[in-house]
Amino acid sequence: MYSRQINVIGEEAQQAISRSTAVIVGCGALGTVQAELLTRAGIGKLVLIDFDIVEESNLSRQHYNKEDLGRRKVDATKERLQKIRDIEIKIVPSYLSLQNIDFLDADIVLDGTDNMNTRFLINEYCKKNTIPAVFASAVLDKGSVLVVDEGPCYSCVFANKNSEEDCATTGVLNTTTELSGTISVNEAIKILTKQETMKGLFSFSLKDNRYDTLKLKENPTCKVCQGSYEKLNSKDSFSIRFCARVGGLRADPLNKKATKKVRAVKGHKVIVGESGEVFFPGLKDADLAKRLAEELV
């Protein structure tokens, strides 16, 4: 099955791939590309982490069909991949949180999310436990890939970026997500087969066909590289970010989940999701959102 690939990387490298376990956090436009390519490359085991369900807006860029609408993404992805070949797949139909973060204990972790809080959490866990990670992003016609193994980490580069980002669907080309996902898998395979990976932050723009690699150095003030893990040691029950869908904030489970299915708390309208996330339409105060979310645990 892998004869063409073996002609390029060799039998020993192929066996290394088949013995490896890869974790993919997020089964959206990036994650579904990553999962399919790793499956076809012969990865031994996949762990898929995602809380979401398939919506019609996903079909233009994510590897789902109209028959998948309304299904959990992890279920639909697992079923599709197992039609390609027999492969061991563990599904985690949930947010990545401090309660389930040990699922990242693998040979490699690939980020397929659009959430800075989750990326920082992945970065801290992987740096602390010496697990290589590959971070990919895709927005509009631009994408980037960063390998975090030895050297600079994700926080070295993006520590000052606002993590309360918009969770609404951002404009993006499906060609952008496919390319970013493909490059991230290519780097993951290099790691698993002991090949040299890219050094620095790779970025591209499909509008003007620009491809760049920014050389990086460890940030001497990076707390993660100094062994301080703020996200991993957080006592917060939820992480907060802005959500344009409701014009306010949302609280994603971190240490606990919302279980009370109410429509308002202390005079503020709330929407409690199936995975324990909480939406606060119109609310802009992050500290207040945290306190209100705690009332729903």
Backbone torsions as a table, in degrees:
resi	resn	phi	psi	omega
1	MET	NA	-31.4	-174.3
2	TYR	-108.2	22.6	-173.0
3	SER	-59.6	-41.2	-179.5
4	ARG	-66.9	-38.7	179.3
5	GLN	-69.6	-40.1	179.2
6	ILE	-62.8	-32.8	177.0
7	ASN	-60.5	-24.2	-178.4
8	VAL	-94.8	-46.9	-172.3
9	ILE	-102.8	-18.9	179.7
10	GLY	95.6	158.5	-176.6
11	GLU	-65.0	-40.6	-178.1
12	GLU	-63.5	-41.0	178.4
13	ALA	-66.5	-39.0	178.4
14	GLN	-63.1	-39.6	178.0
15	GLN	-65.8	-35.4	177.7
16	ALA	-63.1	-41.0	177.2
17	ILE	-62.1	-44.1	-176.7
18	SER	-67.9	-21.0	178.1
19	ARG	-90.3	-3.7	-170.3
20	SER	-96.6	153.8	173.3
21	THR	-115.8	129.7	178.6
22	ALA	-118.6	138.1	175.3
23	VAL	-106.6	132.9	175.4
24	ILE	-117.9	120.3	179.4
25	VAL	-99.6	108.9	-177.2
26	GLY	104.1	121.7	179.3
27	CYS	-113.7	49.4	176.8
28	GLY	-100.0	-141.2	-175.6
29	ALA	-63.4	-41.5	178.5
30	LEU	-77.1	-47.7	-174.9
31	GLY	-63.0	-35.8	179.9
32	THR	-71.3	-33.4	173.4
33	VAL	-64.4	-47.6	-178.8
34	GLN	-60.5	-45.0	-177.6
35	ALA	-63.7	-43.1	-177.9
36	GLU	-68.7	-43.0	-179.4
37	LEU	-65.9	-40.4	178.2
38	LEU	-66.3	-37.8	176.9
39	THR	-62.2	-46.5	-179.4
40	ARG	-70.1	-22.6	178.0
41	ALA	-81.0	-12.6	175.7
42	GLY	100.7	20.7	179.1
43	ILE	-55.9	143.4	-176.4
44	GLY	-72.0	-44.4	-177.7
45	LYS	-146.5	143.0	175.7
46	LEU	-119.4	141.3	169.7
47	VAL	-117.6	121.4	-176.6
48	LEU	-111.1	123.2	-178.4
49	ILE	-118.3	117.0	178.1
50	ASP	-167.9	142.1	-178.0
51	PHE	-100.9	-11.6	-163.6
52	ASP	-86.8	168.2	174.0
53	ILE	-114.5	162.6	-177.3
54	VAL	-79.3	127.9	176.6
55	GLU	-116.5	161.9	-177.5
56	GLU	-59.8	-35.3	-179.1
57	SER	-66.3	-16.9	179.5
58	ASN	-75.2	-24.5	-167.0
59	LEU	-66.8	-20.8	-177.5
60	SER	-74.4	-20.2	-174.6
61	ARG	-140.7	-8.8	179.9
62	GLN	-107.5	150.9	-172.6
63	HIS	-81.3	65.5	176.3
64	TYR	-130.6	162.8	176.8
65	ASN	-116.4	167.9	-178.1
66	LYS	-62.5	-23.5	177.1
67	GLU	-68.2	-17.2	-178.6
68	ASP	-87.3	-8.5	-175.7
69	LEU	-54.9	130.1	-179.8
70	GLY	88.1	-9.8	179.2
71	ARG	-86.0	157.5	172.3
72	ARG	-66.6	138.1	-177.3
73	LYS	-61.6	-39.1	-179.5
74	VAL	-64.1	-36.4	179.1
75	ASP	-68.3	-46.7	-178.9
76	ALA	-64.4	-39.7	-179.8
77	THR	-66.8	-45.1	179.0
78	LYS	-58.8	-45.3	-179.3
79	GLU	-62.1	-42.3	-179.2
80	ARG	-65.7	-43.3	-177.4
81	LEU	-66.6	-36.4	-178.7
82	GLN	-74.9	-9.9	170.2
83	LYS	-80.3	-18.8	177.5
84	ILE	-77.6	-48.2	177.9
85	ARG	-165.3	169.1	175.1
86	ASP	-72.0	121.0	-178.6
87	ILE	-147.6	140.5	177.2
88	GLU	-78.5	124.6	-178.3
89	ILE	-133.0	126.5	173.6
90	LYS	-104.7	126.4	178.9
91	ILE	-107.1	141.2	177.4
92	VAL	-125.9	93.4	-175.8
93	PRO	-80.1	68.4	-173.9
94	SER	-159.4	167.7	167.1
95	TYR	-66.1	152.3	166.0
96	LEU	-75.4	125.2	-178.0
97	SER	-143.7	178.1	178.1
98	LEU	-67.7	-17.7	-179.7
99	GLN	-80.5	-24.1	-178.2
100	ASN	-126.9	15.1	-171.5
101	ILE	-66.4	-19.6	179.2
102	ASP	-66.3	-10.2	172.8
103	PHE	-64.5	-15.9	178.2
104	LEU	-77.1	-4.3	-179.3
105	ASP	-73.1	92.5	-174.7
106	ALA	-151.4	-173.7	178.8
107	ASP	-76.8	-29.0	179.2
108	ILE	-159.9	149.3	178.3
109	VAL	-122.2	133.2	175.8
110	LEU	-115.5	128.6	177.5
111	ASP	-88.1	124.0	175.8
112	GLY	-125.3	30.1	-173.5
113	THR	-99.2	175.9	171.9
114	ASP	-124.1	30.8	-169.6
115	ASN	-128.6	115.0	-177.6
116	MET	-64.3	-38.5	179.0
117	ASN	-58.2	-43.0	179.8
118	THR	-67.6	-39.5	178.3
119	ARG	-62.1	-43.2	178.4
120	PHE	-63.7	-36.7	178.7
121	LEU	-66.1	-45.3	176.8
122	ILE	-59.0	-45.9	-177.7
123	ASN	-58.5	-46.4	-178.4
124	GLU	-64.5	-44.7	-178.9
125	TYR	-63.4	-44.0	-176.8
126	CYS	-69.7	-38.0	177.3
127	LYS	-67.1	-42.8	-179.3
128	LYS	-63.2	-37.6	-174.3
129	ASN	-103.6	10.9	177.2
130	THR	53.7	50.1	176.3
131	ILE	-111.3	123.8	178.6
132	PRO	-65.4	143.3	-180.0
133	ALA	-134.8	148.7	177.1
134	VAL	-124.2	120.6	-178.7
135	PHE	-104.0	131.2	179.5
136	ALA	-127.0	147.6	175.4
137	SER	-142.3	156.7	179.5
138	ALA	-153.8	119.2	178.2
139	VAL	-140.1	132.9	-178.3
140	LEU	56.3	-120.7	177.8
141	ASP	-110.6	22.1	-176.2
142	LYS	-123.1	145.5	178.6
143	GLY	-145.1	166.5	177.6
144	SER	-151.3	157.0	177.4
145	VAL	-139.4	135.0	178.2
146	LEU	-132.8	124.4	174.2
147	VAL	-92.3	126.6	176.7
148	VAL	-115.4	107.9	178.8
149	ASP	-137.9	-99.3	169.0
150	GLU	-90.3	149.5	178.6
151	GLY	94.0	-153.6	-173.7
152	PRO	-60.0	146.6	178.1
153	CYS	-106.7	179.3	-177.9
154	TYR	-61.7	-38.6	180.0
155	SER	-69.2	-28.4	175.9
156	CYS	-57.8	-34.4	-174.0
157	VAL	-94.3	-39.6	-168.5
158	PHE	-119.2	16.5	-174.7
159	ALA	-57.9	-30.8	-176.5
160	ASN	-91.1	1.7	-179.7
161	LYS	-78.5	137.2	-179.1
162	ASN	-63.4	123.7	-178.1
163	SER	-90.9	-7.9	176.4
164	GLU	-89.1	63.9	-172.2
165	GLU	-87.6	168.4	-179.0
166	ASP	-72.2	126.5	-179.9
167	CYS	-93.8	-0.9	177.0
168	ALA	-69.6	159.7	-180.0
169	THR	-60.8	122.1	178.7
170	THR	-93.2	143.7	178.8
171	GLY	-60.2	133.9	179.5
172	VAL	-160.9	146.1	175.2
173	LEU	-85.6	143.2	177.2
174	ASN	-66.6	-25.0	175.5
175	THR	-67.6	-32.1	178.4
176	THR	-67.5	-47.1	-179.6
177	THR	-66.4	-37.7	179.3
178	GLU	-63.7	-43.4	-177.5
179	LEU	-69.2	-44.9	-179.8
180	SER	-63.0	-43.2	177.9
181	GLY	-64.3	-39.7	-179.8
182	THR	-64.7	-45.4	-179.5
183	ILE	-64.4	-38.2	179.5
184	SER	-64.2	-38.3	177.3
185	VAL	-68.9	-38.9	178.3
186	ASN	-59.6	-40.9	177.6
187	GLU	-69.0	-36.9	177.7
188	ALA	-62.6	-42.0	178.3
189	ILE	-64.2	-38.6	176.1
190	LYS	-59.3	-42.9	179.3
191	ILE	-63.0	-47.2	-177.3
192	LEU	-65.7	-26.3	-177.9
193	THR	-105.4	14.5	174.2
194	LYS	62.4	36.5	174.3
195	GLN	-100.0	160.3	178.7
196	GLU	-71.4	132.6	-179.3
197	THR	-98.9	173.2	177.8
198	MET	-63.5	144.2	179.0
199	LYS	-110.4	107.8	-179.1
200	GLY	118.0	-175.7	-179.9
201	LEU	-94.0	112.4	178.1
202	PHE	-86.6	132.5	178.0
203	SER	-138.9	156.4	178.9
204	PHE	-147.0	157.0	174.3
205	SER	-131.4	116.6	-179.1
206	LEU	-75.8	-18.4	-180.0
207	LYS	-63.9	-44.9	-179.6
208	ASP	-117.3	15.6	178.0
209	ASN	53.1	47.1	178.1
210	ARG	-102.1	134.1	178.4
211	TYR	-130.8	123.0	-175.6
212	ASP	-134.1	153.8	171.3
213	THR	-128.3	116.0	-179.1
214	LEU	-89.4	119.7	178.6
215	LYS	-69.2	139.0	-175.5
216	LEU	-124.7	153.2	171.7
217	LYS	-128.8	153.4	175.7
218	GLU	-58.5	134.4	176.5
219	ASN	-77.6	117.8	-176.7
220	PRO	-62.4	-16.4	178.7
221	THR	-101.1	4.9	-178.5
222	CYS	-68.3	117.6	-178.0
223	LYS	-68.1	-33.9	-179.2
224	VAL	-65.2	-46.2	179.4
225	CYS	-66.0	-20.2	176.7
226	GLN	-89.8	2.2	177.2
227	GLY	89.0	17.7	177.3
228	SER	-105.5	119.4	-172.0
229	TYR	-116.2	84.7	-174.4
230	GLU	-63.2	-44.3	-178.3
231	LYS	-68.2	-43.3	-178.0
232	LEU	-66.2	-29.0	-177.9
233	ASN	-99.4	8.7	-177.5
234	SER	-64.3	141.5	175.3
235	LYS	-97.4	-2.4	-179.5
236	ASP	-65.9	143.4	175.4
237	SER	-80.8	-28.0	-175.6
238	PHE	-136.1	152.7	167.8
239	SER	-105.1	144.3	-171.1
240	ILE	-112.8	138.0	172.5
241	ARG	-151.4	163.1	-178.2
242	PHE	-79.6	145.9	179.3
243	CYS	-132.9	112.1	-178.2
244	ALA	-68.7	-23.2	-179.2
245	ARG	-60.6	-33.5	-179.8
246	VAL	-113.1	0.4	179.9
247	GLY	64.3	30.4	-179.3
248	GLY	-159.0	-154.6	-175.6
249	LEU	-98.9	159.2	172.5
250	ARG	-130.1	149.7	179.0
251	ALA	-116.2	114.4	179.4
252	ASP	-95.0	138.1	-178.1
253	PRO	-56.3	135.7	176.8
254	LEU	-125.0	-59.4	174.5
255	ASN	-107.1	-24.4	-179.0
256	LYS	-140.7	170.9	176.9
257	LYS	-125.2	149.5	174.2
258	ALA	-72.7	132.4	-178.3
259	THR	-121.6	-17.9	-179.4
260	LYS	-83.3	117.5	-177.8
261	LYS	-88.9	79.7	-179.9
262	VAL	-116.1	166.8	-179.2
263	ARG	-103.6	-10.6	179.0
264	ALA	-155.0	151.0	175.8
265	VAL	-141.0	122.2	-178.7
266	LYS	50.8	41.9	175.7
267	GLY	84.6	-1.2	-179.5
268	HIS	-106.8	130.5	178.6
269	LYS	-65.9	137.8	178.4
270	VAL	-136.7	155.5	172.5
271	ILE	-128.2	119.8	-178.9
272	VAL	-100.0	120.2	-178.2
273	GLY	-81.2	167.9	-176.7
274	GLU	-65.4	-25.7	-179.0
275	SER	-97.3	11.8	176.5
276	GLY	89.4	10.3	175.6
277	GLU	-84.2	157.5	-176.9
278	VAL	-129.6	132.5	177.6
279	PHE	-109.1	137.9	179.3
280	PHE	-120.8	88.7	-178.9
281	PRO	-57.4	127.2	176.0
282	GLY	80.6	-9.9	-176.7
283	LEU	-82.3	134.6	-177.7
284	LYS	-116.5	-11.4	-175.3
285	ASP	-88.6	108.2	-175.9
286	ALA	-65.8	-40.5	179.6
287	ASP	-63.9	-40.8	177.6
288	LEU	-65.2	-40.5	179.1
289	ALA	-59.9	-40.6	177.8
290	LYS	-62.1	-45.3	-178.3
291	ARG	-65.4	-40.9	179.4
292	LEU	-67.1	-39.1	178.9
293	ALA	-61.9	-37.2	178.3
294	GLU	-60.4	-30.5	-179.9
295	GLU	-67.4	-17.7	-174.5
296	LEU	-98.5	-0.3	-179.4
297	VAL	-78.0	NA	NA
